[in-house]
Amino acid sequence: MRSVGDYTLLHVLGEGGMGIVHLARHEPSGQRVALKVLRPQIVGDEEGRRRLAREVGSLQRVRSRWVAEILDADPWGPVPYVVMRYVPGRSLHDEVVEEGPIRGRDLDWFARCLIDAVAAVHAGGVLHRDIKPSNVIMEGRTPVLIDFGLARVADDPRITHTGWLLGTPGYLPPEILRGEDARPATDVHSWAATVAFAATGRPPFGRGPSAAIMDRARRGDHDLAGIEPRVRAVLDAALAPDAAGRPTVAQLQAWFRDPTISIFDTLGTVDPAAAGGGVGFAGPTTRPASAATAPRPVAETAPLAVGAAPTRQEWDDRSLPAAEPTLVEAAQESGVARLRRTCLWAALALLSGAGLATAPVPTAVIMLALVVVLRGLSLAGSVHGERRELRGARWHDGPRLVIGTPWHLVRSVPSTVVLVLWAAGLALAAGLLCYAVAAPGGVTLYVCGVVLATMLACGPGGSRVRGPVRRVLGPLSRSTRRWAAAMLVLAAVAVYLIVRFHAGGTDWTPWHDSPLGSAF
């Protein structure tokens, strides 16, 4: 696999005008990220690298759970790249094509999250300038705004060459099409066009030649049919050809927190009745604004960790995260945890040997049954994880995993047979070596058990055995108490097996005597 800096590139997530986006792994921490490798023509000279450095410096100020934040970048390296929070899921465009338009409360939630993302971008002093369905990733029904390839510092809108058109027809506001500077109202227009697509499954300015689409955008000729009236009225105002007639981001945030607040009285350009206002647009509110209805400053919103997905309950329950350990502390803790986990692995292998020396047949049956179950569960988990990585989380993921697991158990049988035969062959070879040096029967069985357990975890396809076991041993290894308790349990079982062996020798149930001869 190819590496860039401290990151290992796993596979390509997508390709755009500025570069190729890869799913990558940060090697020191193992964290999954989205890494965009910039095209040579974008950063081929000093000016291009300075432009990227300015952009990254601005984008690193943006922090929101609804935005894929910039985590790292190297504008001046041999391979310039930008690292962003990885968001599993499909783009809004693909989601709507596959699942259909977003309706009802889900649409309110979508629009509300997305306008908060826009507010967070603006609070960082940046304009996104390219909000569109392909730049919104859906984690379930929650949108996350991605790809700041076209974002620019708010007070430096002419950083690109004169005459360049940055954006996608149908989601570009009229002022950009007229060659004017971008402004916060520019992202409001693109936000509304994106929400309209989510609600209807079609671009609000139609399809066809780019010139025709842009002409409709200049004239404000948009199609919002099929959207419920109260949301349609907001989108109609936000898609106004005149930027001054659009609601501000703060007004939109306030309305989504309390739809009884009218945003149109402030604008003075839209008649709620003519816009089909419906509920929430009957007139100005009679109650004063309060802390509950006023838009919350974006600076008070604490960002989530990489890969975290907001829930509806978290919307109004945002708190600052607990202090994180330093890198040195995390590295030390990781090293200690690895040592503890190694001790647990060794204890399990030694325990397998003791079990095979004491009761060979039951121990072998239990080991083989565990291998079949673990490999089947691992395969089911991999399919489940790949589906969530592609589509994002769904409410039916759990039931689907349970229902599909038996089939994956069956699918894993052929490769499990190969692994078992390979491990059994090496265990038999170890037994023959012990026999050659005239080792006692109990010692031979013990060595065979240790080798068999080790090879079942390390042989071809053994990663599907190690993976589920590691998920259990990992949490145990990170806590001294849990690790010590686990070691005590394993030691107690080992003592029991040793005492039983010394008291009665090897138990060959279901046979009365050893089928391998008097040596055992």
C-alpha positions in Angstrom: 0.0 0.0 0.0 1.2 3.5 -0.8 2.1 5.9 2.0 2.0 9.7 2.2 3.8 11.2 5.2 2.5 9.4 8.3 -0.6 8.1 6.4 -1.1 4.8 4.6 -3.5 5.1 1.7 -6.1 2.3 1.8 -8.4 2.9 -1.2 -9.8 5.7 -3.4 -13.0 7.4 -2.1 -13.5 9.8 -4.9 -12.0 12.1 -7.4 -12.5 15.8 -8.0 -11.1 18.8 -9.7 -8.4 19.5 -7.1 -7.3 16.0 -6.5 -8.0 12.4 -5.5 -9.5 11.6 -2.0 -8.3 8.4 -0.4 -9.4 6.6 2.7 -6.2 6.5 4.8 -4.9 5.4 8.1 -2.7 7.5 10.4 0.0 5.0 11.4 1.0 6.3 14.8 -2.7 6.3 16.1 -4.5 3.9 13.6 -7.1 6.6 13.1 -9.0 6.5 9.8 -9.1 9.8 7.8 -9.9 11.1 4.4 -6.7 12.3 2.6 -6.9 14.4 -0.5 -3.8 14.3 -2.7 -3.6 17.5 -4.7 -3.2 17.4 -8.5 0.2 18.7 -9.8 -1.5 21.3 -11.9 -3.2 22.7 -8.8 0.0 23.1 -6.7 2.7 22.9 -9.4 4.3 26.2 -8.5 5.1 28.4 -5.5 1.9 30.5 -6.0 -0.2 27.3 -5.9 1.4 26.1 -2.7 1.0 29.5 -1.1 -2.6 29.5 -2.1 -3.1 26.1 -0.5 -1.3 27.1 2.6 -3.6 30.2 3.0 -6.6 28.0 2.4 -5.6 25.4 4.9 -4.7 28.0 7.5 -8.3 29.4 7.2 -10.0 26.0 7.1 -8.3 24.8 10.3 -10.3 27.4 12.1 -13.6 25.6 11.2 -14.7 23.2 14.0 -18.2 21.6 13.9 -19.7 18.2 14.2 -21.6 18.9 10.9 -18.3 19.7 9.0 -15.5 17.3 8.0 -12.8 19.3 9.7 -9.2 19.8 8.4 -7.0 17.6 10.7 -3.6 17.9 9.0 -2.0 19.2 5.8 1.4 19.5 4.1 1.2 22.2 1.4 5.0 22.2 0.8 5.8 18.4 0.7 6.8 16.4 -2.4 3.2 15.2 -2.5 1.0 18.0 -1.2 -2.1 16.7 0.7 -4.9 17.8 3.0 -6.3 15.4 5.7 -9.9 15.7 6.7 -12.2 13.9 9.2 -13.4 10.7 7.5 -17.2 10.5 7.3 -18.6 7.0 6.4 -21.6 7.2 4.2 -22.9 8.1 0.8 -23.2 11.5 -0.7 -26.6 13.2 -0.6 -26.9 12.8 -4.4 -26.3 9.0 -4.1 -28.5 8.7 -1.1 -31.5 10.4 -2.8 -31.0 8.4 -5.9 -31.0 5.1 -3.9 -33.4 5.9 -1.1 -35.6 8.6 -2.5 -36.2 12.2 -1.3 -36.1 13.2 2.3 -39.5 14.1 3.8 -41.2 15.4 7.0 -39.2 15.6 10.2 -36.1 14.1 8.5 -36.1 17.0 6.1 -36.3 19.5 8.9 -33.4 17.8 10.6 -31.4 17.7 7.4 -31.9 21.4 6.7 -31.3 22.4 10.3 -28.0 20.4 10.5 -26.8 21.7 7.2 -27.4 25.4 8.0 -25.5 24.9 11.3 -22.6 23.5 9.2 -22.7 26.7 7.0 -22.7 28.8 10.1 -19.7 27.0 11.4 -17.8 27.6 8.2 -18.7 31.3 8.2 -17.6 31.6 11.9 -14.2 30.4 10.8 -13.9 33.3 8.4 -14.4 31.0 5.3 -16.9 30.8 2.5 -17.5 27.3 1.2 -18.7 28.4 -2.3 -19.5 24.9 -3.5 -22.4 23.5 -1.3 -24.1 20.9 -3.4 -25.4 17.3 -3.0 -22.1 15.7 -3.8 -20.4 17.7 -1.1 -22.8 16.5 1.6 -22.2 13.1 3.1 -25.1 11.4 4.9 -24.4 9.6 8.2 -27.8 8.0 8.4 -30.1 11.0 8.0 -27.6 13.4 9.3 -25.6 15.6 6.8 -21.9 16.4 7.1 -20.5 19.1 4.9 -17.3 18.0 3.2 -14.7 19.1 0.6 -13.5 22.7 1.0 -11.6 22.5 -2.3 -13.4 25.7 -3.4 -13.6 27.5 0.0 -11.8 30.8 0.4 -11.0 33.2 3.1 -14.0 35.5 3.5 -12.0 38.7 3.2 -10.0 37.5 0.2 -12.6 36.4 -2.4 -10.4 37.2 -5.4 -7.7 34.7 -4.6 -8.4 32.8 -7.9 -7.7 34.0 -11.4 -10.1 36.5 -12.9 -12.8 34.9 -15.0 -12.7 31.5 -13.3 -16.1 30.0 -12.5 -15.8 27.9 -9.3 -18.8 25.8 -8.6 -21.5 23.6 -10.1 -24.3 25.1 -12.3 -27.6 24.8 -10.6 -26.1 25.4 -7.2 -24.3 28.6 -8.0 -26.2 31.8 -7.1 -26.8 34.6 -9.6 -24.1 37.0 -8.2 -21.4 34.5 -8.9 -22.7 34.0 -12.4 -22.5 37.7 -12.9 -18.9 37.7 -11.8 -19.5 39.4 -8.4 -17.7 38.5 -5.2 -18.9 35.7 -3.0 -20.6 36.6 0.2 -22.4 34.7 3.1 -25.6 35.0 1.1 -23.9 33.0 -1.7 -23.7 29.9 0.6 -27.3 30.5 1.7 -28.5 30.2 -1.9 -26.5 27.0 -2.4 -27.8 25.7 0.9 -31.4 26.2 -0.3 -30.7 24.6 -3.6 -29.2 21.5 -1.9 -32.1 21.2 0.5 -34.5 21.5 -2.4 -32.8 18.6 -4.1 -32.9 16.6 -0.9 -36.7 17.2 -0.6 -37.6 16.5 -4.3 -34.9 14.4 -5.8 -34.4 16.9 -8.6 -32.2 20.1 -9.1 -34.3 23.2 -8.3 -33.2 24.9 -11.6 -33.8 21.8 -13.7 -31.5 19.8 -16.0 -30.1 20.4 -19.4 -27.3 22.6 -20.9 -25.3 24.5 -18.3 -26.2 27.8 -20.0 -29.9 27.1 -19.7 -29.5 26.1 -16.0 -27.5 29.2 -15.2 -30.0 31.4 -17.0 -32.8 30.0 -14.8 -30.7 30.7 -11.7 -30.2 34.3 -12.8 -33.9 34.8 -13.2 -34.9 32.9 -10.0 -36.9 30.4 -12.0 -36.8 27.5 -9.6 -39.1 24.5 -9.1 -40.0 23.7 -5.5 -43.2 21.7 -6.2 -43.8 18.9 -3.8 -42.2 20.5 -0.8 -44.4 21.2 2.2 -45.5 24.9 2.2 -43.7 26.1 5.3 -40.3 24.8 4.2 -41.0 25.8 0.6 -41.5 29.4 1.7 -38.0 29.5 3.4 -36.3 27.9 0.4 -38.1 30.3 -2.0 -36.7 33.3 0.0 -33.2 31.8 0.2 -33.2 31.2 -3.6 -34.0 34.9 -4.3 -32.0 36.2 -7.3 -31.1 39.3 -5.2 -28.7 38.4 -2.4 -30.1 41.2 -0.3 -33.5 39.6 -0.3 -32.3 36.3 1.2 -32.5 35.4 4.9 -29.2 35.4 6.8 -27.7 32.2 8.2 -28.6 33.4 11.8 -32.2 34.0 10.8 -32.4 30.5 9.3 -30.9 29.0 12.4 -33.4 30.8 14.6 -36.3 29.7 12.5 -35.3 26.0 12.6 -35.0 26.2 16.3 -38.5 27.8 16.6 -40.6 27.8 13.4 -43.0 30.3 14.9 -40.4 33.0 14.4 -41.0 34.8 11.1 -37.9 35.6 9.1 -39.9 37.6 6.5 -40.7 40.7 8.5 -37.1 41.4 8.8 -36.5 41.0 5.1 -39.5 43.0 4.0 -39.4 41.4 0.5 -41.6 38.3 0.8 -45.3 38.0 1.5 -45.8 34.9 3.7 -49.2 34.3 2.3 -48.0 34.5 -1.3 -45.1 32.3 -0.5 -47.4 29.6 0.8 -46.1 30.2 4.3 -48.5 27.9 6.2 -47.7 27.1 9.8 -44.9 29.3 11.1 -45.3 32.2 8.7 -48.7 33.7 9.9 -47.0 36.8 11.0 -44.4 38.2 13.4 -44.0 36.4 16.7 -45.6 38.1 19.7 -43.2 36.6 22.3 -39.7 38.1 22.9 -36.7 36.2 21.8 -35.2 34.1 24.5 -32.0 32.0 25.0 -34.0 29.0 23.8 -35.0 30.6 20.5 -31.9 32.7 19.7 -29.3 31.0 17.5 -26.5 29.5 19.6 -23.1 30.9 18.7 -21.1 28.5 16.7 -18.1 29.0 18.9 -20.0 27.4 21.8 -20.4 24.2 19.8 -17.8 21.6 20.8 -16.5 19.5 17.9 -16.8 15.7 18.1 -14.0 13.3 17.7 -13.0 11.9 14.3 -15.7 9.7 12.9 -18.3 10.6 15.5 -21.9 11.1 14.3 -24.4 13.5 16.0 -27.8 12.4 17.0 -31.0 14.3 17.4 -30.8 14.2 21.2 -27.3 15.8 21.0 -28.6 18.8 19.1 -29.3 20.9 22.2 -27.0 19.0 24.6 -23.6 20.0 23.5 -20.8 20.0 26.1 -17.1 20.4 26.0 -15.2 17.2 25.7 -13.1 15.9 28.5 -9.4 16.6 28.5 -7.5 14.2 26.2 -4.2 12.6 27.2 -1.1 14.0 25.7 0.6 12.2 22.8 3.4 10.9 25.2 0.8 9.6 27.7 -1.2 8.0 24.9 1.9 6.3 23.5 2.9 5.0 26.9 -0.6 3.7 27.6 -0.7 2.1 24.2 2.7 0.3 24.8 1.5 -1.0 28.2 -1.8 -2.1 26.7 0.0 -4.0 23.9 2.2 -5.8 26.5 -0.8 -6.8 28.5 -2.6 -8.0 25.4 0.4 -10.1 24.4 0.3 -11.7 27.9 -3.4 -12.6 27.4 -2.7 -14.1 24.0 0.2 -16.2 25.5 -2.0 -17.3 28.4 -4.8 -18.4 26.0 -2.2 -20.5 24.0 -0.8 -22.1 27.1 -4.3 -22.8 28.4 -5.1 -24.5 25.1 -2.1 -26.8 25.6 -3.2 -27.6 29.1 -6.7 -28.4 27.9 -5.5 -30.7 25.1 -3.2 -32.6 27.5 -6.0 -33.1 30.1 -9.0 -33.8 27.8 -7.9 -33.9 24.1 -11.2 -34.6 22.4 -13.4 -32.0 24.2 -10.7 -29.4 24.0 -10.2 -30.0 20.2 -14.0 -29.8 19.6 -14.3 -26.6 21.6 -11.4 -25.0 19.7 -12.7 -26.0 16.3 -16.2 -24.8 17.2 -14.8 -21.4 18.3 -12.8 -21.0 15.1 -15.9 -21.6 13.0 -18.0 -19.2 15.0 -15.3 -16.5 15.2 -14.5 -16.6 11.5 -18.2 -16.5 10.6 -18.9 -13.6 13.0 -15.8 -11.8 11.6 -17.0 -12.2 8.0 -20.5 -11.0 9.0 -18.9 -8.0 10.8 -16.7 -7.1 7.7 -19.7 -7.1 5.4 -21.6 -5.0 7.9 -18.7 -2.6 8.2 -18.3 -2.3 4.5 -22.0 -1.6 4.0 -21.9 1.1 6.7 -18.8 2.6 5.2 -20.5 2.9 1.9 -24.0 3.9 2.9 -23.6 5.2 6.5 -25.5 4.0 9.5 -29.1 2.7 9.2 -31.7 1.7 11.7 -32.0 -1.8 10.2 -28.2 -2.5 10.3 -28.6 -4.5 13.6 -31.5 -6.8 12.5 -29.8 -7.3 9.1 -26.6 -8.3 10.8 -28.4 -10.9 13.0 -30.4 -12.3 10.1 -27.4 -12.6 7.8 -24.9 -14.1 10.3 -26.0 -17.8 9.8 -25.3 -17.4 6.1 -21.9 -15.9 6.7 -21.1 -18.8 9.1 -21.8 -21.2 6.2 -19.7 -19.1 3.8 -16.7 -19.3 6.1 -16.7 -23.1 6.3 -14.5 -23.8 3.2 -11.7 -21.4 4.3 -12.1 -22.6 7.9 -11.4 -26.2 6.7 -8.2 -25.0 5.0 -7.0 -23.2 8.2 -7.8 -26.1 10.4 -5.9 -28.6 8.2 -2.9 -26.3 8.0 -2.9 -25.8 11.8 -3.4 -29.5 12.5 -0.6 -30.4 10.2 1.8 -28.2 12.1 0.6 -29.5 15.4 1.1 -33.0 14.2 4.7 -32.1 13.1 5.4 -30.7 16.6 4.0 -33.9 18.1 6.3 -36.0 15.9 9.3 -33.9 17.0 8.3 -34.5 20.7 8.0 -38.3 19.9 11.4 -38.3 18.3 13.0 -36.9 21.5 11.0 -39.4 23.6 9.0 -36.7 25.4 6.3 -37.9 27.8 2.8 -38.2 26.3 1.4 -35.4 28.4 4.1 -33.0 27.3 3.6 -34.0 23.6 -0.1 -33.3 23.9 0.6 -30.0 25.6 3.0 -28.8 22.9 0.5 -29.9 20.2 -2.2 -27.9 21.9 -0.1 -24.7 22.1 1.0 -25.1 18.4 -2.6 -25.8 17.3 -4.0 -22.7 19.1 -1.2 -20.5 17.8 -1.5 -21.6 14.2 -5.3 -21.3 14.3 -4.7 -17.6 15.1 -1.8 -17.0 12.7 -2.5 -19.3 9.8 -4.1 -18.5 6.4 -7.4 -16.8 7.3 -6.4 -16.6 10.9 -7.0 -12.8 10.9 -10.7 -13.6 11.2 -9.9 -15.5 14.4 -7.6 -12.8 15.8 -10.0 -9.9 15.0 -13.0 -10.9 17.3 -10.6 -12.1 20.0 -8.7 -8.8 19.9 -12.0 -6.9 20.3 -12.4 -8.7 23.7 -8.7 -8.5 24.8 -8.3 -4.9 23.8 -10.7 -3.4 26.4 -9.3 -5.8 29.0 -5.8 -4.7 28.3 -6.5 -1.0 28.7 -7.5 -1.4 32.3 -5.2 -2.7 34.9 -8.0 -4.1 37.0 -9.8 -5.8 34.1 -6.5 -7.2 32.8 -5.5 -8.6 36.3 -9.0 -10.1 36.7 -8.8 -11.8 33.3 -5.3 -13.2 34.1 -6.5 -14.5 37.4 -9.4 -16.3 35.7 -7.1 -17.9 33.1 -4.7 -18.9 35.8 -7.5 -20.5 37.9 -8.6 -22.6 34.9 -5.0 -23.6 34.2 -4.5 -24.7 37.8 -7.7 -26.7 37.6 -6.5 -28.5 34.5 -3.0 -29.2 35.9 -4.5 -30.7 39.1 -6.9 -32.8 37.1 -4.1 -34.1 34.9 -1.9 -35.0 37.8 -4.7 -36.7 39.6 -6.0 -38.9 36.7 -3.8 -38.4 33.7 -5.2 -37.7 30.2 -9.0 -38.2 29.9 -9.6 -39.7 26.5 -13.4 -39.5 26.6 -15.3 -40.8 24.6 -12.7 -43.6 24.6 -11.7 -45.6 27.7 -8.0 -45.8 26.6 -5.7 -43.8 24.4 -6.3 -44.5 20.7 -2.6 -43.5 20.1 -1.1 -46.3 22.0 0.5 -46.8 25.4 2.8 -43.8 25.1 -0.2 -41.5 25.7 
